[in-house]
Amino acid sequence: METRILGEALTFDDVLLVPARSDVIPSEADVRTRFSRRVPLNVPIVSAAMDTVTESEMAISLARLGGLGIIHKNLTPEDQALQVTRVKRSVNGVIADPVTLAPGASTGEARDLMEVHGISGIPIVEAGDQVVGILTNRDLRFVEQDQKVHEVMTSEDLVTASPETDLHEARQILRQAKVEKLLLVDGDRILKGLITIRDLDNLDRYPAANLDLKGRLVAGAAVGVFDDERVDAIVEAHVDVVVVDTAHGHSENVIRAVERYKSAHPNVDVVAGNVATAEAARDLLAAGADALKVGIGPGSICTTRVVAGAGMPQLTAVANVVKAVEGTDVPVIADGGIRFSGDIVKALAMGAHCVMLGSLLAGVEELSLIH
């Protein structure tokens, strides 16, 4: 029997950090890190891909504060892609591909688009994306029945600027014109982008926001091992990172899924998990994983250890995987078992790049908005 015991293993409650002398004050602390090879974090906090935790509202709120939300997969591929789109469109420097409508569309269609995408205005374009007007909530406020968009849109004295306009210039133009949306058009009035005062205000309000190279909030989404259609849909919605989310990540199906998703979308990071051993880490690294998610059964509502009798105390599991990825640029994500803020510190001290939270986010306002 003793030969089958691997050795001592530790969880968060088993250890404490020994205090030492420090000349760093809290305001000077730099907690920037990475979730995966190419996806940054300004704070090492990620929300779990649970249907009771993360949809677009949670993902938006966390990304604004510098973290990341992983949208759960208990949705149709279309609905999950829509959740990703809501995150990506919630904050922009310049909206390069704004939602548009034709002049002959109905005001009912406009209202539906505004509700689905969480926007308050739509550029109106004719064939070839030539701008002929803009429709805002203000234009729709007193429209009681369906009308054609061209009957109620604003078409005269449109506030426009060249596509090269920077954000500082845009703010000045918007303030001087006392409008909320700036249409970026070329010399032929072809729509090239949109800047909104709401986005500019959000950029000022959330200086630590986790943004992609186009100034949009970073978003992640979970998938299964046979979810090629889902992966295609969320990548088309501009997801930044795909998370292969399974209870046992050291399996042939997960390894093949990582290889397949990376081959189909080489420019999108793929995170794999969950694992707890060095061998699992090495196999997923060989498959091309851009980060490894660690945790077999430590979560407060996870039943893996009870039902399957399988698992590994979380601190030791993190240590195993951290050691296995030494010399690579692959981050390690500690997923589960976080009951107190001090557990986050212990996971990071053990070498994890960030932690994934579920139960600690329960009860916050963003959860009440999940349908």
C-alpha positions as CSV (number, residue, x, y, z in Angstrom):
1,M,0.0,0.0,0.0
2,E,2.8,2.4,0.9
3,T,4.3,2.0,-2.5
4,R,1.2,3.5,-4.0
5,I,1.3,6.7,-2.0
6,L,3.1,9.3,-4.1
7,G,4.0,11.5,-1.1
8,E,2.9,14.6,0.8
9,A,0.7,17.1,-1.0
10,L,-0.5,20.5,0.2
11,T,-3.4,22.8,-0.2
12,F,-3.9,26.4,0.6
13,D,-4.8,25.9,4.3
14,D,-1.6,23.9,4.9
15,V,0.8,26.8,4.4
16,L,1.5,30.4,5.2
17,L,3.9,32.9,3.7
18,V,6.7,34.0,6.0
19,P,6.8,37.8,6.2
20,A,10.0,39.5,5.1
21,R,11.4,43.0,4.9
22,S,9.9,45.1,2.1
23,D,10.6,48.5,0.7
24,V,7.6,48.4,-1.7
25,I,4.4,50.3,-0.9
26,P,1.0,49.1,-2.2
27,S,0.5,52.0,-4.6
28,E,3.8,51.0,-6.3
29,A,3.0,47.3,-6.7
30,D,2.9,46.1,-10.3
31,V,0.6,43.1,-10.6
32,R,0.5,42.9,-14.4
33,T,0.8,39.4,-15.8
34,R,-0.5,37.1,-18.5
35,F,-3.4,34.7,-18.9
36,S,-1.9,33.0,-21.9
37,R,1.0,33.6,-24.3
38,R,-0.5,36.6,-26.0
39,V,-3.3,37.7,-23.7
40,P,-2.3,40.1,-20.9
41,L,-3.8,40.9,-17.5
42,N,-3.4,44.1,-15.6
43,V,-4.6,42.2,-12.4
44,P,-4.2,38.5,-12.0
45,I,-7.9,37.8,-11.6
46,V,-10.1,35.8,-14.0
47,S,-13.7,34.7,-13.6
48,A,-14.6,31.1,-14.0
49,A,-16.4,29.7,-17.1
50,M,-19.6,28.9,-15.1
51,D,-23.1,29.6,-16.1
52,T,-23.7,31.1,-12.7
53,V,-20.7,33.4,-12.9
54,T,-19.6,34.7,-16.3
55,E,-21.6,36.1,-19.2
56,S,-21.0,39.5,-20.9
57,E,-21.7,41.7,-17.9
58,M,-19.2,40.0,-15.6
59,A,-16.6,39.8,-18.5
60,I,-17.0,43.5,-19.2
61,S,-16.8,44.5,-15.5
62,L,-13.6,42.4,-14.9
63,A,-11.9,43.5,-18.1
64,R,-12.6,47.2,-17.2
65,L,-10.7,46.6,-14.0
66,G,-7.8,44.9,-15.7
67,G,-8.8,41.2,-15.4
68,L,-10.6,38.8,-17.7
69,G,-13.9,36.9,-17.9
70,I,-14.3,33.5,-19.5
71,I,-17.8,33.2,-20.9
72,H,-19.3,29.8,-20.2
73,K,-20.3,27.3,-22.9
74,N,-23.8,26.3,-21.7
75,L,-25.1,28.4,-24.6
76,T,-25.6,27.8,-28.3
77,P,-22.6,28.8,-30.4
78,E,-24.5,31.7,-31.7
79,D,-25.5,33.0,-28.2
80,Q,-22.0,32.6,-26.9
81,A,-20.6,34.5,-29.9
82,L,-23.2,37.2,-29.1
83,Q,-21.9,37.4,-25.5
84,V,-18.3,37.8,-26.9
85,T,-19.5,40.5,-29.3
86,R,-21.1,42.5,-26.4
87,V,-17.8,42.5,-24.6
88,K,-15.8,43.5,-27.6
89,R,-18.2,46.3,-28.5
90,S,-18.7,47.6,-24.9
91,V,-15.5,49.7,-24.9
92,N,-13.6,51.0,-28.0
93,G,-11.1,53.6,-28.9
94,V,-12.3,53.5,-32.5
95,I,-15.1,51.2,-33.6
96,A,-13.6,49.9,-36.9
97,D,-16.7,47.9,-37.9
98,P,-19.8,49.7,-36.4
99,V,-23.2,48.1,-36.7
100,T,-25.0,49.8,-39.6
101,L,-28.5,49.9,-41.2
102,A,-29.9,50.9,-44.6
103,P,-32.3,53.9,-44.9
104,G,-35.1,51.5,-45.9
105,A,-34.9,49.4,-42.7
106,S,-37.6,49.8,-40.0
107,T,-37.3,51.5,-36.7
108,G,-38.3,48.1,-35.1
109,E,-35.1,46.6,-36.7
110,A,-33.1,49.5,-35.3
111,R,-34.5,49.0,-31.8
112,D,-33.7,45.2,-31.9
113,L,-30.1,45.9,-33.0
114,M,-29.6,48.4,-30.3
115,E,-30.9,46.0,-27.7
116,V,-28.9,43.0,-28.9
117,H,-25.6,44.9,-29.2
118,G,-26.1,47.3,-26.2
119,I,-25.6,50.4,-28.3
120,S,-27.5,53.7,-28.5
121,G,-26.9,54.8,-32.1
122,I,-26.5,53.3,-35.6
123,P,-24.9,54.9,-38.7
124,I,-27.2,54.7,-41.7
125,V,-25.5,53.8,-44.9
126,E,-26.4,53.2,-48.5
127,A,-24.7,50.7,-50.9
128,G,-21.0,50.9,-50.6
129,D,-21.2,52.1,-47.0
130,Q,-21.7,55.7,-47.9
131,V,-23.0,57.6,-44.9
132,V,-26.5,59.2,-45.3
133,G,-27.4,59.7,-41.6
134,I,-27.3,58.4,-38.1
135,L,-30.1,57.0,-35.9
136,T,-29.9,57.4,-32.1
137,N,-32.1,56.6,-29.1
138,R,-33.1,60.3,-29.2
139,D,-34.5,59.9,-32.7
140,L,-36.6,56.9,-31.6
141,R,-37.9,58.3,-28.3
142,F,-41.2,59.5,-29.7
143,V,-41.7,57.0,-32.5
144,E,-44.7,54.9,-31.4
145,Q,-45.0,52.6,-34.4
146,D,-42.7,51.1,-37.1
147,Q,-41.5,53.7,-39.6
148,K,-38.7,53.7,-42.1
149,V,-35.4,54.7,-40.7
150,H,-34.9,57.5,-43.3
151,E,-38.1,59.1,-41.9
152,V,-36.7,59.7,-38.4
153,M,-32.9,59.6,-38.7
154,T,-30.7,62.6,-38.5
155,S,-29.4,63.4,-42.0
156,E,-28.4,67.0,-42.0
157,D,-25.4,68.7,-40.3
158,L,-23.8,65.3,-39.5
159,V,-20.7,65.5,-37.3
160,T,-17.9,63.7,-39.2
161,A,-14.1,63.6,-39.2
162,S,-11.4,61.9,-41.2
163,P,-10.3,58.3,-40.4
164,E,-7.0,59.6,-39.1
165,T,-8.6,61.6,-36.3
166,D,-7.0,60.6,-32.9
167,L,-9.0,60.3,-29.7
168,H,-7.9,63.7,-28.3
169,E,-9.1,65.4,-31.4
170,A,-12.3,63.4,-31.4
171,R,-13.1,64.4,-27.9
172,Q,-12.7,68.1,-28.8
173,I,-15.0,67.7,-31.9
174,L,-17.7,65.9,-29.9
175,R,-17.6,68.5,-27.1
176,Q,-17.8,71.4,-29.5
177,A,-20.7,69.9,-31.5
178,K,-22.4,68.7,-28.3
179,V,-23.1,65.2,-29.8
180,E,-22.2,61.7,-28.5
181,K,-21.1,60.0,-31.7
182,L,-18.4,61.0,-34.3
183,L,-18.6,59.4,-37.8
184,L,-15.2,58.7,-39.4
185,V,-15.6,59.1,-43.2
186,D,-13.2,59.4,-46.1
187,G,-13.5,62.0,-48.9
188,D,-16.3,60.0,-50.5
189,R,-18.3,59.8,-47.3
190,I,-17.6,56.1,-47.0
191,L,-17.9,55.0,-43.3
192,K,-14.5,54.0,-41.9
193,G,-15.3,53.9,-38.2
194,L,-17.1,55.4,-35.2
195,I,-16.0,57.1,-32.0
196,T,-18.4,57.6,-29.1
197,I,-18.1,59.9,-26.1
198,R,-19.2,57.0,-23.9
199,D,-16.1,55.0,-25.0
200,L,-13.8,58.0,-24.5
201,D,-15.3,58.5,-21.0
202,N,-14.8,54.8,-20.2
203,L,-11.2,54.9,-21.2
204,D,-10.7,57.7,-18.7
205,R,-12.8,56.1,-16.0
206,Y,-11.0,52.7,-16.2
207,P,-7.3,53.5,-16.8
208,A,-6.3,49.9,-15.9
209,A,-8.8,48.3,-18.4
210,N,-7.5,45.2,-20.2
211,L,-7.6,46.2,-23.8
212,D,-6.6,44.5,-27.1
213,L,-4.5,46.3,-29.8
214,K,-7.7,47.9,-31.2
215,G,-8.7,49.4,-27.9
216,R,-11.5,46.8,-27.2
217,L,-11.9,44.9,-23.9
218,V,-10.3,41.5,-23.9
219,A,-12.7,38.5,-23.8
220,G,-12.3,34.8,-23.4
221,A,-14.8,31.9,-23.9
222,A,-14.9,28.3,-22.9
223,V,-15.4,25.4,-25.3
224,G,-15.6,21.6,-25.2
225,V,-13.5,19.0,-27.1
226,F,-15.7,18.6,-30.1
227,D,-16.7,22.2,-30.5
228,D,-15.2,23.2,-33.8
229,E,-18.4,25.1,-34.8
230,R,-18.5,26.9,-31.5
231,V,-14.8,27.8,-31.9
232,D,-15.4,29.2,-35.4
233,A,-18.3,31.3,-34.1
234,I,-16.5,32.9,-31.2
235,V,-13.3,33.5,-33.2
236,E,-15.5,35.3,-35.8
237,A,-16.8,37.4,-32.9
238,H,-13.1,38.4,-32.1
239,V,-12.6,36.4,-29.0
240,D,-9.1,36.8,-27.7
241,V,-8.6,33.4,-26.1
242,V,-10.3,30.0,-26.3
243,V,-10.4,27.8,-23.1
244,V,-10.8,24.1,-23.6
245,D,-12.7,23.5,-20.3
246,T,-12.9,20.0,-19.0
247,A,-12.7,18.2,-15.7
248,H,-9.8,16.0,-16.9
249,G,-7.5,17.8,-19.2
250,H,-5.0,15.0,-19.5
251,S,-7.0,13.0,-22.1
252,E,-6.6,12.2,-25.7
253,N,-9.7,14.2,-26.6
254,V,-8.3,17.4,-25.0
255,I,-4.9,16.9,-26.6
256,R,-6.4,16.4,-30.1
257,A,-8.8,19.3,-29.6
258,V,-6.0,21.7,-28.7
259,E,-4.1,20.6,-31.8
260,R,-7.2,21.0,-34.0
261,Y,-8.2,24.4,-32.7
262,K,-4.6,25.7,-32.9
263,S,-4.4,24.5,-36.5
264,A,-7.7,26.1,-37.5
265,H,-7.0,29.4,-35.7
266,P,-3.2,29.9,-35.2
267,N,-3.6,33.6,-34.3
268,V,-5.9,32.8,-31.3
269,D,-4.6,31.5,-28.0
270,V,-5.9,28.2,-26.8
271,V,-5.8,27.4,-23.1
272,A,-6.2,23.7,-21.9
273,G,-7.2,22.1,-18.7
274,N,-7.7,21.1,-16.1
275,V,-4.6,19.3,-15.1
276,A,-2.6,18.6,-11.9
277,T,0.6,16.8,-12.9
278,A,3.8,17.5,-14.7
279,E,3.2,14.8,-17.2
280,A,-0.2,16.3,-18.2
281,A,1.5,19.7,-18.5
282,R,4.2,18.3,-20.9
283,D,1.6,16.5,-23.1
284,L,-0.5,19.7,-23.5
285,L,2.5,21.8,-24.1
286,A,3.5,19.4,-26.9
287,A,0.0,19.8,-28.4
288,G,0.5,23.6,-28.6
289,A,-1.4,24.9,-25.5
290,D,-0.9,28.6,-24.9
291,A,-1.6,28.3,-21.1
292,L,-2.4,25.5,-18.7
293,K,-5.4,25.6,-16.2
294,V,-4.6,23.7,-13.0
295,G,-7.2,22.2,-10.6
296,I,-8.8,18.8,-10.3
297,G,-11.7,19.1,-7.9
298,P,-10.7,22.0,-5.6
299,G,-13.7,24.2,-6.4
300,S,-16.3,24.7,-3.8
301,I,-19.1,23.1,-5.9
302,C,-16.9,20.6,-7.8
303,T,-17.8,17.0,-7.2
304,T,-14.9,15.3,-9.0
305,R,-13.1,14.3,-5.9
306,V,-16.3,12.9,-4.4
307,V,-17.7,11.2,-7.5
308,A,-14.5,10.0,-9.1
309,G,-12.2,9.8,-6.1
310,A,-9.6,11.7,-8.2
311,G,-7.7,14.9,-7.6
312,M,-4.7,16.6,-6.2
313,P,-4.4,19.2,-3.4
314,Q,-4.3,22.5,-5.2
315,L,-1.0,24.0,-4.0
316,T,0.9,20.9,-4.9
317,A,-0.9,20.7,-8.3
318,V,0.1,24.2,-9.1
319,A,3.7,23.5,-8.1
320,N,3.8,20.4,-10.3
321,V,2.7,22.3,-13.4
322,V,4.8,25.4,-12.7
323,K,7.9,23.2,-12.6
324,A,6.9,21.4,-15.8
325,V,6.6,24.7,-17.8
326,E,10.0,26.1,-16.6
327,G,11.9,27.5,-19.6
328,T,8.7,28.1,-21.6
329,D,6.6,31.2,-22.0
330,V,3.4,29.3,-21.1
331,P,1.5,30.8,-18.1
332,V,-0.1,28.7,-15.4
333,I,-3.7,29.4,-14.2
334,A,-4.7,28.3,-10.7
335,D,-8.4,27.3,-11.0
336,G,-10.4,26.7,-7.9
337,G,-10.0,26.3,-4.2
338,I,-9.7,30.0,-3.6
339,R,-11.8,30.7,-0.4
340,F,-9.9,33.8,0.9
341,S,-7.9,36.6,-0.6
342,G,-4.8,35.1,1.0
343,D,-5.2,32.0,-1.1
344,I,-4.7,34.2,-4.2
345,V,-1.4,35.3,-2.8
346,K,-0.3,31.8,-2.0
347,A,-1.2,30.6,-5.5
348,L,0.8,33.4,-7.1
349,A,3.7,32.8,-4.7
350,M,3.8,29.2,-5.8
351,G,4.3,30.4,-9.4
352,A,0.8,30.7,-10.9
353,H,0.4,33.7,-13.2
354,C,-3.2,34.3,-12.2
355,V,-6.1,32.7,-10.4
356,M,-9.6,31.8,-11.6
357,L,-12.5,32.6,-9.3
358,G,-16.0,31.3,-9.0
359,S,-17.5,31.2,-5.6
360,L,-15.7,34.4,-4.5
361,L,-17.6,36.3,-7.2
362,A,-21.0,35.0,-6.1
363,G,-23.5,37.6,-5.0
364,V,-22.0,40.5,-6.9
365,E,-24.3,42.8,-8.9
366,E,-23.1,41.5,-12.3
367,L,-24.4,38.0,-11.6
368,S,-28.0,39.4,-11.3
369,L,-27.8,40.4,-15.0
370,I,-27.1,36.8,-16.2
371,H,-30.1,35.2,-17.9
